[in-house]
Amino acid sequence: MYKYGVNLLLWTSRFTEKHLNLIKKVKNLKCDVVEIPIFNPDEFPSQLVKKELEKHDLEACACYGCDPKADIASLDSKIREKGIARFKKAIDQAHVIGASKIGGVVYKAGGIFTGEAPTSEEWNFSVESMREIANYAQDFDISIGVEQINRYETYFINTARDAVKYCKDVGKSNLFVLLDTHHLILEELNIYEAIVNTGKLVGHFHTSENNRGIPGTGLVNWKEVYEALRDINYDGWLVIESFYVGFGNVWKPLASSPEELVIKGLNYLKKMEKIVSKGN
């Protein structure tokens, strides 16, 4: 069976000392792993997080996103330099908590649009910056996940194919593609083919409904997803990613509680894994 977990973005986007109790909560929700946002690398309490993870015997990975004032694809060299330094700091923190993977919208600040596709100059600046960051991460045995996200959140990398191209252009072995079913259902014509065509580059997977609600209650064809993961021999983690009210302008509750979303979501996903593994 896969290892299942949840992204702490379900509760907070700015993990601080007051959120340490979430690690115990996630363990009590029967998760095998946890994904922790490091969006505040200068303030992230990595040593305390490490202790809590060890205390509750929980594995972790990290998520990260570029900031508009520290964007590695910026045409301004000073902003790119800030972006590289900020990302390296997040990698330092990920290393402390024992995470071997950090991923997300790592290539360009999200929520910013030009009204056009990315220029070759922007793309190349991002690729060059990421190459330096990947070299740095390699010294800590940390891999970086390039997540495809939908056109309403970025104009940079929307499809699995875009993410594959980016990884190949960077050309570092510690880059992988992070796929998210919420974005796949918006951008791909065929989710099964998108996953299979990405193949061995799939290094992490977000199990998210089309509306970010409880997995199994929306439009995602989960049987197709699990068949694709089986067919590429995926052996990584499956992490539910949803958001608390207030994150990313989310105003609508996606379940009666975050805990309900995790419990019902994990039960459904594990059931679907069993169905597909039996060939039904």
N, C-alpha and C positions, 0 to 999 in steps of 0.2 A: 504493500500500500504506500501511497504517497505520504509525505509529511505535510500536515495542514496547519495553517496559522492565520493570523489576522494582522492587518496593518493598523498601527495605533492612530492613524489619521481618523479612525472612527471616533476617537475621543479628543485628540488634540493635534495641532500642526506644529506646536512649539513645545517640545518635551523639556520639562524642567524638573527640579527636585520634587515638586508637588505631584508629579505624575508617576513617581516610582511605583506606587501601589497598582498601577495598571499591569505591571509585569506579573504580579501575583494573580490579578484578575484573569489575565489571559491564560495562565496555567490552570486556574480553576474552571475555565471554560473548555478544558480538554484540548487545548491547542498544543501541537508539537513544537511550533516555532512562532516567532514574533518578528514583525517588520517594524523598525523604529525610525521615525523621521528625524533626520539631523539637518533641519533647516536653519538652526541657530548654532553653527559649529563653534563659535567663540564662547558660547554660554552652556553648551551641552554638558550635562553632568556625567561624563563617561565612566569615571571610576565608580560612582554610586550605581550606575546602571549595570556595570560589570558584576558588582556584588549581588545585586538582585537577581540577575540572570543565573549566576552560579547557585544562589540560594534555592531557586525554584527549578533548577535543572532544565533551563529553557535555552534553545539555540536562537540566534538572532541574525538578521541581515538588516541593512540600513537603506533608507530611501533619501533622496536628495534632489533638489531642483535649483537651477540657476536663478539668480536674483537679477532684476533689471539693472541694478547698479553694479553688478559683478557678473557680467554676461560674457561667456567665453567666445561668443560669435559676434560681439560688437565690432563695429568699424573703428571704434576708438581703442587704441592700444592700451591706454591706461585702465579702461574698464575691463578689457580682456585680462590684463595682469591681475586685477583685483579678483576676477572670476577664477582664475587659475589658483591663486593663493587661497581663496575661500574654499574651493573644492578640495585642495590638498589638506586643509584643516579638517574638513569633514572626513576625509580618509583617515587622518590621524585618530579621530574620535572613533571611527568604525573599528579601527585596529584595536583600540583599547577594550572595546566591549566584545571583542572576539568575532566580529562579523567578517566573513570572507567575501561578501558581496555588497555592493552599494549601487543603487540604480534609480532611475526616474527620468525626469525631463532634464537631463544632464548636459545637453548640447546647446541649449538656447533658452533664455528666459521665456516662460509661458505667458500667455495672455497679452502678448504684444504683437501687433500686426502692421504690415506695410501696405496691404492691399494687393500684394504680388507674391509670387513664389520666391523662395530664397534665392538670392543672387549667388553666382559662383564665388564671389568675394566673401560673402558671409559664410557660405558652406566651407570654404577652404580655411578661413580663420578658425571656425569651430573645430574642424578636423585637426589643424595644427595644434591648437590648444589642447584638445583631447589627447593627442599623441603624447604631449608632455605630461599630462595628468596620469595617463595610463602607465607611463614609464615609472612615475612616482609610486603609483598603487602597486605595481609589480614587486617593488621592494618589500611590500608588506603581505605579499600573496593575496592581494585583494583584486577581485574582478569587478568590472563596471558594466552595469546594465543600461542599454539604450532603449528607452520605452517609446513605442509609437503611440501618439495621442491624437485625438480627433481634430478636425479642421477648425472647430470652434474654440480650441484652446491653444493651438499653435499653427503656424504655416510651414514649419520646418520639417518635421518627420511625422507623417500621418499614417502610413501603412507599414506592414511588416517588411515589404520590399524596400521602402525608404530606410528602415532601420538596418537592414542587411547591407545596403549600399554604404551607409555611414560606417558601419563596423569594418567593412572591407577597405574603405578609403583610409581609415585610421591605420589599419594594418597591424594591430596589436592583438596578441593571442589572449589577453585578459579582458577583451571586450566581448559582450554577448548581447543578444536581443532579449528584452523584457516585453512579453506580450500581455495584453490586458483585454479581456473579452468585452468590456464596456466600449473600448475604442474599436476593437475589431468589428463589432456588429454595426458600427457607424460608418466604417471606412472600407471594409472588404466586401467583395461580391460573393466570396465563398470562404467561410471561416476555416473549414477543414483544409482547403488547399493553402490558405495563408500560413497555417501552422506547419503543415507538411513541407511546404516549399522553404520555410525558414530552417527546418530540420535541426541539425546539431547545434546551430547557433542559438537556439532557444535555451536560455540559462536560468530563467525565472519566469513565473507565471502568476498573474493576478486573475482570480476568479471573481468577476464582477458582473452584476446584471446590467441590462441596458439602461436601467434607471438608477443604478447603484443600490437597489434594494436587496432583499433577501434572495440569494441565489436559488433558482428554481421557481421563482414567482413571476419572472418576466419573459422576455423574448429570446434569450440565448438558448440555442440548441445544445444542451450540455452533453447529450449522447454523442453528437458530432465532435464536440471538443475533446471528450475523453478518448474517442476513437483516434483522433489525430495525435494526441499525446502518446497513446499506445503505439501508434505506427511509426513514430520517430524515436521510440524507446526513451522517452523523457523520464528522467529519474530525479528531477529537482523538486522544489517545494511548490505547493499551491496555496496562495495567500489571498484571503478575502480582502478586497480593498473597497471601503465605502467611507463616507465622510460625516462628521458631526455637523449639526446645524450651525452655520456661521462660516464654515470653511469654503473658500472658492465661491462665495455668494450663495451657498446652499441655504435655503430658508425652509425647505419642506422636510419634515421627518420621514425617514425611509423605512422605519419600523417603529414599533411601540417603545423599543429601547435598543441601545447598541448590543446589549447582551442577547436579546431575542434574535437579532440579525445574525450574530455569530452562531448561536446554538442551532437554530433552524437551518442556517446556511450550511454549516458543517455536516449536519445530519443528512441533508439532501445530497451534497457533493459526494460524501462517502458512499451513500446508497447508489448513486450513479456510477461511481468507480466500480463497485461490485457488479453491477448489471453489465457494464461493458467488458469487464474482465472475464465474465462467464460467457460472453459472446451472444448475449440476448439483444 
